[in-house]
Amino acid sequence: MASIATVLSDIGKGFKKVFGVAEKVAVVAEPFVDVAFPGIAPLYNLTVTAAGNAETAAISAGAQSGTGPQKLALVVTSIEASFNQYWTALGYTTPAPATTIENYVNAVVATLNAIPTPPATS
């Protein structure tokens, strides 16, 4: 299994093409995700947006490669409060461990990486 940093670094490849599609897919998938995993869809969409923002920031800085740990930290920071609200709703009485949030981000990014890149238009 690829490390979280590697996965976040890889998402930068072709991200400009994929992100618009990923956001649309996430919005359309929200009702279905909520059926399978009640209450998680808003957090999932927030995470998609946070990953996109982290990648956009890296692209703008000309540093999309090799910045996986920084992008991961940015996404975790962006979603931590919302993740912990969901975590509490599940019945946990202490905040989620950082590794749990990182693993969740890794899973969301893996779903984004699974979305095929649209064909190039000429």
N, C-alpha and C positions, 0 to 999 in steps of 0.2 A: 504494500500500500504506500502511495506517495505521501510525503510529509505535507503538513498543512501549508508550510511555506512554499513548497514546490507547486502545490495545487494552486495557490493564490498567484504565484508567479506565472504559471501556465495560462491562467485565465486571461492574462494580458494579450496573448497571441490571438489576434483577430477580434479583440474585445469590442472595438467600435462597431463591427458588423453584428456581433452576437448579442450585445447588451440590449439593444432595442427590441430584439426578438425575445430575449429572456424576460424582460420586464413585461411584455405583452403576454407571454405564456404564463408568467406568475400570476398576473391579474385574472386571466381566464381560468387558470387552474384553482384559484382560491376556493370556490365553493366545493370543488371535488376534494381538495386537500382537507377542508374543514370536515367533510364527511368521514374521511379516513382517520384524521387526527384532529378532533374538535379543538377549535380555538387557536391552532398554530398558524393558520394562513396569514393573518396580519403580521406576525413575527417573521414568517418566511419572507413576505414581501419587503418588510423593513430590512431584512438581511440582504436580499437581492439588491436593494437600493444602496445600502451601505457598501457592499462589495463593489458596485458600480462606481460609487463616489471615490472609493479608495483607488480603484484602477484609473479613473479619470485623473485624479490628483497625481498619480505616478506618471501617467502619460504626459500630462502638462509639464511635469518636472523633468521629462526626458529620462525617467528612471523606472520604466515598467519592468525591466528584467532585474532579477537579483534583489528585489525589495519585498519579497514575500512576507518575511517577519514583520516588517513595518506595516504592510497592508493588512495583515492579520490583526495586529494590535489596533489599528484604526477601526476595523470592522467590529472587533470585540468591544472596544470602548463605545462605539456608536450604538450597539444593541444591548449592552450589558443590563441597563435598567429595565428595558422591556423584556429581556430574557428572564430576568429574576422575577418580574411580575408573573410571567407565565409559569415559572418554576414554583412560585408560591401557590398559584392556583392549582397546581398539581398536588399540593399537600406537603411540600418540603418546608421546613421551618428555618432553614439556614440558607444563605445565598448559594447559588450554584458555584461549584469549583471552577476556576478558570479553564481547566482542561475540558470540562464539560461544555462550556461555551465555545471553546476552540474547536472541539469535535463537531459541534452543531454547525459552526461556520464552515468547516471542512465539508460536511455533508451537503450543505446548500450550494457551495461552490462546485462540488462534484456534479450536482444536478445541472448547474449552468454549463459546465463543460460537456455534459451529455447532449445538450441541444445542438443539433447540426448547424453549422454556419451556412447562412443563405448563399446561393451561388452569386458570384460576382456579376454585376451588370456592366454592359459595355457602353 
